[in-house]
Amino acid sequence: MDTFDAPLGFSTVARASTRPTSTPPPLIILIGWYASTLRQLSKYEDLHRLVNPSCTLLTFTLPKEVVFGAPFALDNGVNAQVAILDALSLAIKSDARLSHSSVTVHAFSNGAVFLTRHLTYPCEFFETYPHIKYLKENLKNIIYDSSPVYPSISVGARALTIGSGYTNEPNSLLELLVVRPALLTTGAVKHVLRSAFGEGVEEGNSLSTFWNDMTHGVINDSCRELYMYSDTDRLTPVDKLDELILTRKGEGMNVTSVRFKGTAHVRHMLEKRDVYEGAVRTFLLGDNKRESKL
């Protein structure tokens, strides 16, 4: 096992096949949810190794400062992108076959989605960065787990309340009586949430822009997509995500979706492992014309 250490607390792990061949191994980039850990993401590494033992994995946690640090979309976001691109460069140097590999991004929750967007549609700073062209050209699949989340202040308040560790209960009294009013009256905090959830920030720096681009066929028009979400996930409004998926299909995108019943945010695999594994296997290895409600 080769281990690559990246800056800003971004932990990365690459595991190549124990049976090297001349065939380029599939490259899986796992980008975890807010404050996720390598131990939590290792379960998804195990899943991908089971689905395709020849794959190589790059796994990234998402430190808190990248999501809710200030400024959200500038220093922390840029450093996070650099961490991923540097790890990708190191992995390719370690195994030249990866330069011809197909790439799958497995992104959890909105923080990972936001980062993925800026990697595949980079700002001017990254246009000449090593391997950014490779990533854009070789990205073939994206798995959206519990994402994308429709941008709104109410969802942002809920995410901040839960993510800060004060409560695990959506619509808690803390959220309703303290966090939401604070976001609506405190300029600095509101700016952070606007950066993350995209109300009134500059063009190209928000998830509302991302959402608009997704619904108008601007993003990943040649990339296959698998959406894994739940009807009871309070951080991912199901009606908005249903609408997005239908719109993407209507625009001719190659979209697959699995809508779970009763599972929690970023816990679909833990609570319904067989279904989750089957969906990933079918999407990556088999006929991807599949839609389920489970």
Backbone torsions as a table, in degrees:
resi	resn	phi	psi	omega
1	MET	NA	127.3	175.1
2	ASP	-96.7	136.4	-179.9
3	THR	-117.9	132.0	-179.9
4	PHE	-117.7	122.6	179.1
5	ASP	-94.7	127.8	-178.6
6	ALA	-114.4	159.0	-178.2
7	PRO	-70.1	171.5	174.7
8	LEU	64.2	23.4	179.0
9	GLY	76.4	5.3	175.7
10	PHE	-74.2	111.8	-179.9
11	SER	-93.2	133.2	-179.2
12	THR	-129.3	145.3	178.8
13	VAL	-137.0	131.9	175.6
14	ALA	-120.8	129.9	177.6
15	ARG	-126.1	121.4	179.3
16	ALA	-98.6	167.0	178.9
17	SER	-62.0	145.9	175.7
18	THR	-82.2	-2.8	178.9
19	ARG	-123.7	78.6	-176.0
20	PRO	-60.0	138.6	174.4
21	THR	-135.1	175.2	178.1
22	SER	-79.0	-12.5	-179.8
23	THR	-74.6	130.9	178.6
24	PRO	-61.2	126.7	179.0
25	PRO	-74.9	146.4	173.6
26	PRO	-60.1	140.2	178.1
27	LEU	-106.3	122.0	179.3
28	ILE	-108.7	123.2	176.1
29	ILE	-107.2	111.1	177.4
30	LEU	-94.9	123.8	175.9
31	ILE	-119.6	111.7	-172.3
32	GLY	-74.6	173.3	179.3
33	TRP	-81.2	174.3	-180.0
34	TYR	-51.9	122.8	177.4
35	ALA	64.0	23.0	176.2
36	SER	-70.9	165.9	-179.1
37	THR	-123.9	160.7	177.0
38	LEU	-62.1	-34.6	178.6
39	ARG	-62.0	-42.8	178.0
40	GLN	-65.1	-42.9	-176.7
41	LEU	-75.6	-16.8	179.1
42	SER	-61.7	-27.4	178.0
43	LYS	-64.9	-34.0	178.7
44	TYR	-79.2	-31.0	171.1
45	GLU	-60.5	-46.5	178.8
46	ASP	-59.3	-40.3	179.2
47	LEU	-60.9	-47.2	-177.8
48	HIS	-69.0	-35.1	176.1
49	ARG	-66.7	-31.6	177.3
50	LEU	-71.4	-42.0	-179.9
51	VAL	-67.1	-43.0	-179.8
52	ASN	-145.1	96.0	-175.4
53	PRO	-60.7	-18.6	-177.6
54	SER	-86.0	-4.4	-173.8
55	CYS	-70.8	156.2	170.6
56	THR	-110.2	138.9	-174.4
57	LEU	-117.0	135.5	166.9
58	LEU	-118.1	120.4	-173.3
59	THR	-119.7	129.5	-177.1
60	PHE	-125.9	129.0	168.4
61	THR	-79.8	169.9	-179.9
62	LEU	-124.5	90.5	-177.3
63	PRO	-58.9	153.7	-176.6
64	LYS	-58.0	-37.1	-175.2
65	GLU	-67.4	-22.3	178.5
66	VAL	-72.1	-33.6	-176.9
67	VAL	-87.1	-51.3	-173.8
68	PHE	-114.8	11.3	174.4
69	GLY	-73.6	166.3	179.8
70	ALA	-120.9	131.5	-2.0
71	PRO	-83.4	138.6	-172.6
72	PHE	-60.7	-53.0	-168.3
73	ALA	-92.1	4.5	-177.1
74	LEU	-109.3	-100.1	-172.0
75	ASP	-56.6	-51.8	-176.4
76	ASN	-65.6	-43.2	179.6
77	GLY	-64.4	-43.1	178.8
78	VAL	-63.7	-44.9	179.3
79	ASN	-63.1	-35.6	177.4
80	ALA	-65.3	-42.2	177.7
81	GLN	-63.7	-42.5	177.9
82	VAL	-60.0	-40.7	179.8
83	ALA	-59.9	-45.0	-179.5
84	ILE	-66.9	-45.5	-178.1
85	LEU	-66.6	-37.0	177.2
86	ASP	-66.3	-41.0	177.7
87	ALA	-65.0	-38.9	177.4
88	LEU	-62.8	-43.4	178.6
89	SER	-61.4	-43.1	179.5
90	LEU	-64.7	-39.7	179.5
91	ALA	-64.1	-41.7	-179.4
92	ILE	-67.7	-36.5	176.1
93	LYS	-64.4	-33.2	-179.2
94	SER	-76.5	-26.8	-178.8
95	ASP	-145.6	99.0	-174.7
96	ALA	-61.7	-22.5	179.6
97	ARG	-61.3	-27.0	-177.5
98	LEU	-64.4	-20.0	179.4
99	SER	-65.6	-15.1	178.4
100	HIS	-115.0	11.0	-176.1
101	SER	-78.9	150.3	166.6
102	SER	-78.4	144.9	-174.8
103	VAL	-113.7	134.0	171.7
104	THR	-118.7	129.3	172.7
105	VAL	-102.3	127.0	176.9
106	HIS	-111.3	102.8	-170.4
107	ALA	-111.5	134.6	-177.0
108	PHE	-112.4	125.6	175.1
109	SER	61.8	-176.9	-168.9
110	ASN	-74.6	-31.9	179.3
111	GLY	-58.5	-44.7	179.3
112	ALA	-67.8	-37.0	179.1
113	VAL	-64.7	-43.5	-179.9
114	PHE	-61.2	-43.0	179.5
115	LEU	-66.2	-41.3	178.5
116	THR	-60.8	-41.7	179.9
117	ARG	-58.7	-44.0	-176.9
118	HIS	-76.2	-17.7	173.6
119	LEU	-78.9	-38.2	-176.5
120	THR	-89.5	-21.8	174.9
121	TYR	-129.3	73.4	-168.5
122	PRO	-74.6	157.2	172.2
123	CYS	-74.0	173.1	-175.3
124	GLU	-56.1	-33.9	-179.0
125	PHE	-57.0	-33.6	-172.9
126	PHE	-98.5	-4.6	-172.8
127	GLU	-61.3	-30.5	179.0
128	THR	-107.0	9.7	-178.0
129	TYR	-70.5	139.2	-179.2
130	PRO	-52.5	130.8	173.3
131	HIS	77.1	1.5	175.5
132	ILE	-68.4	-37.9	176.7
133	LYS	-65.9	-41.3	177.6
134	TYR	-57.9	-45.1	-177.4
135	LEU	-64.3	-41.8	-179.6
136	LYS	-66.5	-39.9	-175.9
137	GLU	-78.5	-30.9	-174.2
138	ASN	-97.4	-8.4	179.3
139	LEU	-70.0	114.9	-176.0
140	LYS	-112.2	-28.0	-175.1
141	ASN	-138.7	142.8	170.2
142	ILE	-129.6	128.7	173.4
143	ILE	-105.0	117.2	178.3
144	TYR	-98.3	107.8	176.8
145	ASP	-99.3	118.8	180.0
146	SER	56.0	39.8	-176.3
147	SER	-165.0	167.3	-7.1
148	PRO	-73.6	153.8	179.2
149	VAL	-93.4	132.0	178.9
150	TYR	-63.0	130.4	-175.2
151	PRO	-73.9	121.9	174.7
152	SER	-158.4	155.6	179.0
153	ILE	-63.8	-38.9	-177.5
154	SER	-64.7	-43.7	177.6
155	VAL	-67.2	-37.5	177.6
156	GLY	-62.0	-41.3	178.3
157	ALA	-64.1	-40.9	179.5
158	ARG	-63.6	-44.6	179.8
159	ALA	-63.8	-41.8	-180.0
160	LEU	-65.2	-40.4	-179.5
161	THR	-64.0	-47.1	-179.2
162	ILE	-71.8	-44.0	-177.4
163	GLY	-65.6	-27.9	179.2
164	SER	-76.9	-9.2	176.2
165	GLY	86.7	7.8	-178.6
166	TYR	-78.0	-29.9	179.6
167	THR	-161.3	152.1	174.3
168	ASN	-103.1	5.1	-175.6
169	GLU	-98.8	117.0	173.1
170	PRO	-61.6	149.5	179.9
171	ASN	57.7	33.6	176.4
172	SER	-70.1	164.5	177.8
173	LEU	-61.4	-35.2	178.5
174	LEU	-60.3	-45.7	179.9
175	GLU	-64.8	-47.3	-173.2
176	LEU	-71.4	-38.0	-172.6
177	LEU	-98.3	-20.0	-175.8
178	VAL	-119.1	-56.8	-169.7
179	VAL	-68.3	-50.0	-179.1
180	ARG	-59.6	-49.2	177.5
181	PRO	-59.2	-36.7	179.6
182	ALA	-64.7	-40.3	180.0
183	LEU	-65.8	-31.2	-177.9
184	LEU	-84.0	-13.2	-176.2
185	THR	-120.3	-17.3	-177.8
186	THR	-103.1	112.5	-173.2
187	GLY	-60.0	-44.0	-175.8
188	ALA	-64.8	-46.9	-179.6
189	VAL	-67.4	-39.7	179.4
190	LYS	-60.8	-36.7	178.7
191	HIS	-62.6	-40.6	179.1
192	VAL	-61.9	-46.5	-179.7
193	LEU	-66.8	-35.2	177.5
194	ARG	-66.2	-37.2	176.9
195	SER	-62.3	-39.9	-177.5
196	ALA	-79.0	-39.2	-172.6
197	PHE	-113.9	-2.1	158.4
198	GLY	79.9	43.1	173.9
199	GLU	-111.9	106.0	173.0
200	GLY	86.4	15.0	176.4
201	VAL	-94.0	170.5	-175.0
202	GLU	-64.1	153.6	-176.3
203	GLU	-56.1	135.1	175.0
204	GLY	89.8	-9.5	-176.4
205	ASN	-108.1	11.7	-173.5
206	SER	-131.5	161.1	176.1
207	LEU	-74.9	-19.4	173.9
208	SER	-67.2	-37.4	174.7
209	THR	-63.8	-43.9	176.7
210	PHE	-57.5	-47.2	-178.7
211	TRP	-61.4	-42.8	178.8
212	ASN	-62.8	-42.7	178.8
213	ASP	-65.2	-37.3	178.4
214	MET	-64.1	-39.1	-177.1
215	THR	-80.7	-7.7	179.3
216	HIS	-116.8	17.3	173.1
217	GLY	69.9	19.8	-178.4
218	VAL	-80.4	-34.0	-170.9
219	ILE	-100.2	131.2	170.6
220	ASN	53.9	46.8	-176.0
221	ASP	-68.1	-17.5	178.3
222	SER	-111.1	8.6	-175.8
223	CYS	-103.0	135.5	177.2
224	ARG	-76.8	144.5	-174.7
225	GLU	-131.3	136.8	173.2
226	LEU	-122.1	122.1	178.3
227	TYR	-104.1	124.0	179.0
228	MET	-118.7	110.5	-174.1
229	TYR	-149.9	176.8	-172.3
230	SER	-134.9	151.3	178.3
231	ASP	-76.8	-8.7	-179.3
232	THR	-117.0	11.8	179.0
233	ASP	-80.0	108.0	-174.6
234	ARG	-74.8	-11.4	176.7
235	LEU	-94.1	-8.6	179.9
236	THR	-129.1	88.9	-178.5
237	PRO	-53.9	116.7	-169.6
238	VAL	-68.8	-32.8	-178.6
239	ASP	-65.2	-39.9	179.2
240	LYS	-68.2	-38.8	-179.9
241	LEU	-71.4	-38.8	173.6
242	ASP	-56.4	-45.4	-179.1
243	GLU	-63.6	-42.0	178.7
244	LEU	-61.7	-44.8	-178.6
245	ILE	-62.7	-44.7	178.2
246	LEU	-61.9	-40.0	179.1
247	THR	-65.1	-43.8	179.1
248	ARG	-60.5	-43.0	177.9
249	LYS	-64.2	-41.0	178.8
250	GLY	-63.1	-27.9	178.0
251	GLU	-82.8	0.4	178.1
252	GLY	88.9	12.5	179.1
253	MET	-75.0	153.3	-179.5
254	ASN	-87.2	90.1	-169.1
255	VAL	-119.7	134.4	172.5
256	THR	-124.0	145.8	179.4
257	SER	-140.7	145.7	173.2
258	VAL	-129.2	115.5	-179.6
259	ARG	-105.2	108.5	-179.1
260	PHE	-79.5	160.6	175.4
261	LYS	-114.0	122.8	171.6
262	GLY	82.1	6.9	180.0
263	THR	-94.7	155.2	-175.4
264	ALA	-94.1	169.8	-179.5
265	HIS	-55.8	127.7	-177.7
266	VAL	50.1	29.9	176.9
267	ARG	-126.5	16.4	-177.2
268	HIS	-63.4	-42.3	-179.9
269	MET	-68.9	-39.4	-178.4
270	LEU	-66.0	-33.8	-175.2
271	GLU	-93.4	-23.1	178.2
272	LYS	-142.0	67.3	-172.0
273	ARG	-58.5	-47.8	-175.0
274	ASP	-62.1	-42.6	179.9
275	VAL	-65.9	-44.5	-178.7
276	TYR	-62.6	-48.8	-179.9
277	GLU	-60.8	-42.9	179.5
278	GLY	-62.0	-38.9	179.8
279	ALA	-66.5	-43.0	179.1
280	VAL	-65.7	-43.3	179.8
281	ARG	-61.7	-46.7	-179.9
282	THR	-62.8	-41.9	-178.5
283	PHE	-64.7	-44.4	-174.6
284	LEU	-85.5	-29.9	-172.8
285	LEU	-116.2	-22.5	-172.9
286	GLY	-122.6	-156.1	178.8
287	ASP	-68.5	118.3	-175.9
288	ASN	-92.7	6.9	178.3
289	LYS	-82.4	73.5	-171.5
290	ARG	-139.6	134.7	174.9
291	GLU	-139.1	132.7	-175.0
292	SER	-135.9	154.8	168.3
293	LYS	-128.0	109.2	-169.7
294	LEU	-129.5	NA	NA
